[in-house]
Amino acid sequence: MPIWPAPGDVVVVHGAASEFEAIAIRDLLEAAGVHAMIRSRVVPGYGVPTMAGDQAGIVAEIIVRPEEKNEACALIAGYLASLEEDAPP
């Protein structure tokens, strides 16, 4: 469960470990026609991500409309899998 729950009109589909990852995934979703936003998880005034439980190290969350959740999750899974395939052994 996210530390900062999403309002009822959006859902969290990914927790990004870097700003670059968040922007890349948001741009991927937008290019596919999915409306997406980045919600920062950096603690204001400290410049570090939250450090609580399974959310530790998450810099930003990608949020989408509930009706676009399945499409967004499929696109994100494909993108992350392609990164693993291209990684050196």
Contact map, one row per residue, 1 for C-alpha under 8 A:
11101000000000000000000000000000000000000000000000000000000000000000000000000000000000000
11111100000000000000000000000000000000000000000000000010000000000000000000000000000000000
11111000000000000000000000000000000000000000000000000010000000000000000000000000000000000
01111100000000000000000000000000000000000000000000000000000000000000000000000000000000000
11111110000000000000000000000000000000000000000000000000000000000000000000000000000000000
01011111111100000000000000000000000000000000000000000000000000100000000000000000000000000
00001111111000000000000000000000000000000000000000000000000000000000000000000000000000000
00000111111000000000000000000000000000000000000000000000000000000000000000000000000000000
00000111111000000000000000000000000000000000000000000000000000001100000000000000000000000
00000111111100000000000000000000000000000000000000000000000000111100000000000000000000000
00000111111110000000000000000000000000000000000000000000000000111100100000000000000000000
00000100011111100000000000000000000000000000000000000000000011110000000000000000000000000
00000000001111100000000000000000000000000000000000000000000011110000100110000000000000000
00000000000111110000000000000000000000000000000000000000000011100000000010010000000000000
00000000000111111000010000000000000000000000000000000000011111000000000000000000000000000
00000000000001111110110000000000000000000000000000000000011111000000000000000000000000000
00000000000000111110110000000000000000000000000000000000111100000000000000000000000000000
00000000000000011111110000000000000000000000000000000000011100000000000000000000000000000
00000000000000011111111000000000000000000000000000000000001100000000000000000000000000000
00000000000000000111111100000000000000000000000000000000000000000000000000000000000000000
00000000000000011111111110000000000000000000000000000000000000000000000000000000000000000
00000000000000111111111111000000000001000000000000000000000111000000000000000000000000000
00000000000000000011111111100000000001000000000000000000000000000000000000000000000000000
00000000000000000001111111110000000000000000000000000000000000000000000000000000000000000
00000000000000000000111111111000000000000000000000000000000001000000000000010000000000000
00000000000000000000011111111100000111000000000000000000000001000000000000000000000000000
00000000000000000000001111111110000000000000000000000000000000000000000000000000000000000
00000000000000000000000111111111000000000000000000000000000000000000000000100000000000000
00000000000000000000000011111111111100000000000000000000000000000000000100110000000000000
00000000000000000000000001111111111100000000000000000000000000000000000000000000000000000
00000000000000000000000000111111110000000000000000000000000000000000000000000000000000000
00000000000000000000000000011111110000000000000000000000000000000000000000000000000000000
00000000000000000000000000001111111000000000000000000000000000000000000000000000000000000
00000000000000000000000000001111111100000000000000000000000000010001001100000000000000000
00000000000000000000000000001100111110000000000000000000000000011001000000000000000000000
00000000000000000000000001001100011111000000000000000000000001111000000000000000000000000
00000000000000000000000001000000001111100000000000000000000001110000000000000000000000000
00000000000000000000011001000000000111110000000000000000000111100000000000000000000000000
00000000000000000000000000000000000011111000000000000000000111100000000000000000000000000
00000000000000000000000000000000000001111100000000000000001110000000000000000000000000000
00000000000000000000000000000000000000111110000011000000011110000000000000000000000000000
00000000000000000000000000000000000000011111011111000000001100000000000000000000000000000
00000000000000000000000000000000000000001111111111000000000000000000000000000000000000000
00000000000000000000000000000000000000000111111000000000000000000000000000000000000000000
00000000000000000000000000000000000000000011111000000000000000000000000000000000000000000
00000000000000000000000000000000000000000111111100000000000000000000000000000000000000000
00000000000000000000000000000000000000000111111110000000000000000000000000000000000000000
00000000000000000000000000000000000000000110011111000000001000000000000000000000000000000
00000000000000000000000000000000000000001110001111100001111000000000000000000000000000000
00000000000000000000000000000000000000001110000111110011111000000000000000000000000000000
00000000000000000000000000000000000000000000000011111011100000000000000000000000000000000
00000000000000000000000000000000000000000000000001111111000000000000000000000000000000000
00000000000000000000000000000000000000000000000000111111000000000000000000000000000000000
00000000000000000000000000000000000000000000000000011111000000000000000000000000000000000
01100000000000000000000000000000000000000000000001111111110000000000000000000000000000000
00000000000000000000000000000000000000000000000011111111110000000000000000000000000000000
00000000000000001000000000000000000000000000000011100011111000000000000000000000000000000
00000000000000111100000000000000000000001000000011000011111110000000000000000000000000000
00000000000000111110000000000000000000011100000111000000111110000000000000000000000000000
00000000000000111110010000000000000001111100000000000000011111000000000000000000000000000
00000000000111110000010000000000000001111000000000000000011111100000000000000000000000000
00000000000111110000010011000000000111100000000000000000000111110000000000000000000000000
00000100011111000000000000000000000111100000000000000000000011111000000000000000000000000
00000000011110000000000000000000011110000000000000000000000001111101100100000000000000000
00000000111000000000000000000000001100000000000000000000000000111111100000000000000000000
00000000111000000000000000000000000000000000000000000000000000011111100000000000000000000
00000000000000000000000000000000000000000000000000000000000000001111110000000000000000000
00000000000000000000000000000000011000000000000000000000000000011111111100000000000000000
00000000001010000000000000000000000000000000000000000000000000011111111110000000000000000
00000000000000000000000000000000000000000000000000000000000000000011111111000000000000000
00000000000000000000000000000000010000000000000000000000000000000001111111100000000000000
00000000000010000000000000001000010000000000000000000000000000010001111111110000000000000
00000000000011000000000000000000000000000000000000000000000000000000111111111000000000000
00000000000000000000000000000000000000000000000000000000000000000000011111111100000000000
00000000000000000000000000011000000000000000000000000000000000000000001111111110000000000
00000000000001000000000010001000000000000000000000000000000000000000000111111111000000000
00000000000000000000000000000000000000000000000000000000000000000000000011111111100000000
00000000000000000000000000000000000000000000000000000000000000000000000001111111110000000
00000000000000000000000000000000000000000000000000000000000000000000000000111111111000000
00000000000000000000000000000000000000000000000000000000000000000000000000011111111100000
00000000000000000000000000000000000000000000000000000000000000000000000000001111111110000
00000000000000000000000000000000000000000000000000000000000000000000000000000111111111000
00000000000000000000000000000000000000000000000000000000000000000000000000000011111111100
00000000000000000000000000000000000000000000000000000000000000000000000000000001111111100
00000000000000000000000000000000000000000000000000000000000000000000000000000000111111100
00000000000000000000000000000000000000000000000000000000000000000000000000000000011111110
00000000000000000000000000000000000000000000000000000000000000000000000000000000001111111
00000000000000000000000000000000000000000000000000000000000000000000000000000000000001111
00000000000000000000000000000000000000000000000000000000000000000000000000000000000000111
